[in-house]
Amino acid sequence: MITSSRNMSRHIVISGICCFLLVPFGIRPAASSEKVLYRFHGGADGRGPEAQLIKGNNGALYGTTYYGGGGTGCNDGDRGCGTVFELTLQRTETVLYAFNGGSDGAYPLSNLVMDGSGNLYGTTEEGGLGSGTVFKLAPDGTETVLYAFQGAPDGWAPEGNLVADSSGNLYGTTYYGGGTGGNECGEGGCGTVFKVTPDGTETVLHAFQGGNDGYAPSGGVILDNQGNLYGTTLEGGGGTGCSGFGCGTVFEVAANGTETVHHVFEGGNDGIAPWDSPILDGRGNLYGTTVEGGAQNLGTVFKLAPDGTETVLHAFSNASDGLYPLGGLIADTAGNLFGTTSDGGDDDCHHGGCGTVFELTSGGKEKVLYVFQNSRGRHPAARLLLGDHDKLYGTAPDGGKGNNGVVFAVKK
């Protein structure tokens, strides 16, 4: 049974990708170079960036660190409860907000969402009333808690990605909570899909039951043009694999709250434990990763057709091509997929590898674009951001200066 923890470090909607086909593949060696844009010092500037970056209209990058900021209200000594940061084109980092660990929240883990006025929205895994928050950060640095989760009834530990609709409503998941489910979830519940309106009203759109519908949605959701939400659960689904807990699901929650399970992972070659949410192309195909499973149990990249047929596009097979893809995928306009593996690459980091950035081309070949080295970051866990000039931007929560994590860029 996999549980949510920082031991398995861990997100804007990718949709409307042009239609494409991926076919059997080989592996090509790493060719691209990495540039470290910022090394965190671990104190006031933050520590442990684990979320996907976003890019503002000014060209700056925005993200969060799970620790750091200098506050004293968390179990991290004087290092702090996490930050929201900006990194300019000149690589100047500014902490826009440092969490204090009380009612304002603690430990931000999801991606940020920016509206047209420059306000940033995100979640904290803890704080508020103790079960996490949805927050708004104004351009002047004023933080407002839009909603504080209460635990069992409405959700607990929102750690997956947020997404917003055109009306400013925010959608996401909580890893626990909802108040329903079997014994494997505990009394708090098996997780939720939620909606928070601009005025801070929260609605539980679906509370997972812990059986056939899955439990522990760790990766948040994506949104299609009809208002349907898609995501994954890390466990459950009713399968007999994975010590009887189930190996995870791909689900849809319709605009009216009806949940449909599109795929149940069986725990073998088809994959185990989809940690992050999928992406969606223009034909309704979903693409994602599983942390484990595949021929060598080292993780997979999968495609799920609208009729529920799953195809494993790539099964990670050895240290050279990467191990354990925690983060989800992004795609370019040619249909090439990009992601990271948290381990592998064969550049030491205690012999398991420091992680990789990989490409799965539209022609079907897996190419390792970069192998991480400890001093330049290690164990990347978040979805990448595709920027201008074919650059891929991302975060690694470990490595760099004092092992406090980095922001990096890799050329496609």
N, C-alpha and C positions, 0 to 999 in steps of 0.2 A: 504493500500500500504506500503510495507516494503522498507525502504531506507538504503543505506550504511551508517553506522555510527559506532563509537566506543561504542555506547549504546548497540549494538548487536555485541559483540566481536566475533571475529571470532575464504607444502602441497606438489616426486619421485614416480614414476609410480609403481603401484602394479598390476602386471599382471601375467598370467601363473599359477594362483592358481589352485590346483588340483580340480577336479570336485567334487561337494558335494551337499547335499540336506539338507534343513532346514525344519522342520516339526513343528506342534503345540507345544507350550512350556508352562512352568510355570516359576516361579521366585524363585531363590535361594538367600539367604542372603549373604551379603558381608563377605569375608573370608580373603582376601589378605591384606597386610600392605603396607603403602606408606613410601618412604624415600625421604625427601627433600634433593636434591643434591646441590641446591644453592638458596639462598634468595637474590633478588636484593635490593640494597640500594636506588635506585631511582635517583642517580646523575650520576657521570661519568661512572658507571658500567652498566647503563641502567635501564629502567623501562617499564613494560607492555609487556612481551613476549607473542605474539599471534600466532606465526607460528610454524609449525611442525619442529622438530629437524632432523638433519641428522648426521650420524656417519662417521668420517674419518677413513682412514686406520690405523691411530695411536691410534684408540679407543676413541678419544675425540669426544665430541658432539659439533655441530655447529648450531647456530640459530641467530635470530634477536630479538631486542626489538623495540617496536613501538615508545617509547619515550626514553629520557635519552641520555647520552653521553656527556653532558656538553656544547653543542653548544648553541648559542644564536640566531640563525636565524629562529626560529619557534615560534609559539604562545604558548610556554610552558615555558616561562621565561628562566631561566638559566638551565633547566633540559635537554634540548636538543631535537634533531630531530630524535633520534633512533640510534641503534648500530648494528653491526655484532659482535658476540662474540664466543669464544671458551671456553668450559668447559672440563678440563682434567679429567682423571680417578681419580686424587687426589682431585677433586672438586675445582681446582683453576680456576677462571674465568679471562679471558683476553679479553679486548675489542680490536678486530682487526681493527675496523674502527668506527668512530663516525661521523654521517652525520651532515653537517653544515646548511642544509636547503636552499642552493642556487642551483647552477648548478649541484652539486654533488648528489642532491636528498634529500628527507625527508620522514620519516615515512615508514620504510620497513615493509611490512605485509605478503609477501609471504614466502614460504620455500626457502632454498638455494639449489643450485645444485653444486656439486663439480666434476671437471674433473680429468683426470689422473695425471695432473701436480700439483694438489692442488689448482688450482684457484677456487674461489667461485663466483657463479652468482646468482643474485636475482633482485628484483624490489623494487622501492619505490613508494608509492601512490601519493606523491607530489614531488615538486622540479623539477630540470632540467629546462625546459621552462615553468614550472608551472603545467604540467599535469602528471608528474611522469616519472620514468626512468627505464631502464634495465641496470644494472651495473655489472662490473667484479671487483673482489677483488683478487689481486695477493697475493701469500704467504708472500711477504715482506710488505704487507699493502697498496700497491698502488691501489687506486681506479680509475677505468676508466668507464665513462658513455658510454656504447655501443650504447644506443639510448635514446633520450629524446622525449617523446610524445608531440604532438602539440595541442591535444584537439579534436576538431570536426572531422577533416578528418581521423586521424590515431589512435585515441583512447585516453582515459583519465581515470586515476585512475586504474593502474594495481595492483589489490590486491589479485588475486587468485594464486594458485600454478604454478610454472614453471616446465617444463619438457624439457629434451634435447634428441635429436636423436644421432645416432652414428657418424654423421658428425659435431656435435657441434652446430647445429641449436637449438635455444630456442623457445618454444611455450608457449603461455599463453593467458590470456584474460584481457580486460579492462572493468571496470564496466560501464563506459559511453563511448561516442564517436562513431566514425564511420560515423557521419554526416547524418544518415538516421533514419527514424522511425516516429511514430505518436506523437501526442501532449504530451502523457504521458511521453515521454523521454526527452522532451525539444529540443532545437535547436542543442545541441551537439551530439545527437544520443543515441542509445539504447545499446551500447556496441559492442565489437569486439572480434574475435579470431585472434591472430597475430603470426607472425613468425619473429624472428630476427636472421640473419646469424652471423657467427663469426666476419665478418668485419663490423657489425653494420647496415646492410641494413634491414629495416623493411618492411614487407608485411602484409596488412590486408587480411586474408584468408576468413573472413566472417564478415560482418557488420549486426547486428541484426536490424530487422525492427520494432519490438515492437508489433507486432500482433501475428499471429499464430506461428512464429518462436521463440518468446520469447524475453525478454530483461533483462538486468542487470545480466550478468554472473559473479557471485562473486567468484566462486570456482576454477577457472583455468581449466586445461584439463589434461587428461591422453592420452597415445599414445600406439596404438597396433603395432603388428609386420608388418603390411601393411602400416603404416604411417597415419592411420586414428586417429582422435582426438575425444574424448568424454568428455562431460561436462554437466553442468546444468545451467539453468537460474533461477534466484530467482523469477521472475514474468513473466507474459505473457503466451503465448501458445494458446490464443483464447478462453479459458474457460470463463464462466460467473461468476465464483466464485471470492472470494477475492476482493470484491467491484468493480467488473468489470475489474480489471487490469489483471486477470489471475493469476493462482497459481503456475506457474513455469513449466519448461520442462526438459527433458533429451534429449540431442542432440548429433549428430555426424557430424563432418566436415571431409569429405574425403580429401585425399591428393591433389585432384584437386580443392578443395575449395567448393565443393557441400555440402550444409547442409541438414541433414535429422533430423526431430523431431521424436524420438522414443516413447516418452510418454509425454502427457499433464496432469498435475495434476488437478484434478477437485475441490479440496478444501474441501473434506469431509474425509471419512475414508482412502482414498488412499494417503493423505499427502498434505501439503502446504509448499511451500518455501524451495526447496532443496538448502542449503547454500553452500555446498562443492561439489567437483567433485566426481564421483563414482569410484569404482574399478572394475576390469574386471577379470573373471576367464577364465580357458582354454577352456570352451565351449561357450564363448561369452556372458555369463550372466553378467549383471551389478548389483552392490550392492551399496546402498547409504543411506542417511538419509534425512529426512525433518524436519525442525525446528518445524513446527506445523502440524496439521492434525492428523488423527487417531481417534479412538473412543472417546477419551477425549480431542482432540485438543492439545496434549502435545508433539507431534512429533512421527516419525516412523523410522523404519529400513525397507527398501524395496529391492526387487529383481526384475529386469527387464530382461525377457527372450529375446533371439534374435528376436522372432516374435512380440515383443512389449507388451507381457502380463506382467502386474505388479502384484506382490504378496507382501502384507504387512507381513513381517516376524515377526515384533514386533511393537506394538503400546504402547507407554509409557502411563501408566494409572494413576500413583499417585506419590507422592513425594518420596516414598521409592525406586522405580525403576528408578528414574531420570526424568527430564523434559528438553525439548528443546535441542536436539542434534545438536549443531552448526557444529562441526567438522565432517569430513568424517570418513570412516572405514579403518582398515587394516585387513589382514587375515593371519593366520599361515598355515603351510603346511597340517594341518588336516582339514582345512576349517572353523575353528572357527573365528568369527568376533569380533573385538574389537573397542571400541570407547569411547567417553565421552559425558556427558550431561552437559550443562552449569549451570543448576540449579537442584534442587531436592537432595534427599539423606537424608533429614530430619535432618540436623545438623546445624540448625539455619540459619546464614547469612541472617538476616532480615526475617526469617520465610519461605523463599522460597527454602531454601536449598542451599548449596555451590557448588553442582555439584557432579558428579560421574564418575568413570571409570567402564565400563561394558563389559561383554563378552556375545555374543550370540553363544552358542556352536553348533557344527555340529549336535548334537542331538536335537537342537531346544530350549534349555533352556536359558533364560536370567539370568545372574548372575551378581550382582553388586560386583565388585572386591574391590572398595574403595569408601568411602564417604569423601569428602573433608571437612576440618575444616579451619576456617578463617586464623589461624596462620600458616597453612601448605598449603596455596593456596586456591583459590576459582574461580569459573566460568571458567573452562577450555574450550577453544574454538577451539583448533587445533587438527588435526589428530595426532595419536600416532605414535611412532617408536618402532618396535619390535627388541630388541637387543639380545645379547647372554644370555644364562642361563634363558630363559623365562622371561626376564624383559621387561616391557613396559615403555618407556620414553616419557615424555610430558612436556608441559608448561601450567601454569595458569597465566593469566595476572594480577590478583588481589590477595590479601592476602599476607601472609608472612610478612617480616619485613617492616613496614611502608606502607603496602598495595601496594607494588611495584611489586609483582609477584614472581613466583618460577619456577625452573626446578625440576621435580620430577621423581621418578621411582616407579613402582608398579609391584609386582610379579604376573605372570599369575595364 
